[in-house]
Amino acid sequence: MNQPWRNSKTKQLSKAFLLPKITKEAAAFCRDLMTEAEINEFSGRFAVAVELNAGKRQRQVSQETEVSIATVSKANHQGPHQRG
């Protein structure tokens, strides 16, 4: 499957996510890269991935995470290999 988003820049970014050792460093790292709104959006999508990987149904995940059913459905169709 073609994944055009995978390139040298995204590889470098992925490696950078491994650098923070404590929560405070990770939060600062996220704040350096994203706006507050983007952090909230990212954390919502992460919560969706966690719940879907736990086997919860899409509608339940949408209600519990307060993320739209469209976003939950999109994450679910990407499959567990995409959600990590």
Residue pairs with C-beta under 8 A, 6 or more apart in sequence:
16 29
17 29
19 25
19 29
20 26
20 28
20 29
30 39
30 42
31 39
34 42
44 65
44 66
44 67
44 71
45 67
45 71
45 75
47 65
47 67
48 61
48 65
48 67
48 71
48 72
48 75
49 75
49 83
49 84
51 60
51 61
51 64
51 65
52 58
52 61
52 72
52 75
52 76
52 80
52 83
53 80
53 83
56 64
58 69
58 72
58 73
58 76
59 69
59 72
61 67
61 72
62 68
62 69
62 71
62 72
65 72
75 83
